[in-house]
Amino acid sequence: MLFFAHDIIVPTSFNPNPNIPGHNIRLRRVFKGAVGALDDTLIHVVPANKRDLYGSRGKGDCYQNILAICDFNMMFTFVVASWEGIAHDSRILSEALANLHATFSFPPSDKYYICDVAYANIRGFITPYRNVRYWLGNFRRRRALTNKEKFNHAHTKLRNVIEHVFGVLKARFPILKRMALFSLIIQRNITLACFALHNFIRRKGLRDEYFARYDEPHVSVRNKNAVVDNKKL
């Protein structure tokens, strides 16, 4: 299964054409260099005697922290699994960048990934303005007014594709919300297999109720998934 995951979760091609299929074509014409969205998510884990590492900041259940990148067609292009729930998002990314054996594809100089404020605003990664309204819910009662607010609003709408992808993944594979009692290695492999099967279904263009639901432009991800430490489960 790991060989299958390696073959089906492949890096982005850094296609410069913003008209490729996928979400928010208009916004991608504004963010012309955007090649995908990056974020972490929490996946349930049964850690045996390592609850202090996987305890997700004292929330009771235990989780592994997963770093993922998706393109705008809801395909995963990079996944790192099995990090402890207490690990900070930026640390996981830093380790992935430094790992010579990882398949992380660093964008060329004119390209970048969209990511939230948990990450650094450095070359290859575009984050929103800090201390300025950002989450979509913050704009429901009052529209964006300043240039920074307008930037953040467009940024979060484009980045929301990865929340949709996580929503599809976890709706399809309930085991990711309540993992079975296996060794940590097998739990990691199950997680990677779910990511790979997600890509396989999307790539083959199979009729699918989950993708159809989340392809709707105004679907509410937050209402469909529980929230732990601001991560959708």
Secondary structure by P-SEA (a helix, b strand, c coil): caaaaaaccccccccccccccccaaaaaaaacccccccbbbbbbbbccccccccccccccbbbbbbbbccccccccccccccccccccaaaaaaaaaaccccccccccccbbbbbcccccccccccccccccccccccccccccccaaaaaaaaaaaaaaaaaaaaaaaaaacccccccccccaaaaaaaaaaaaaaaaaaaaaccccaaaaaaccccccccccccccccccc
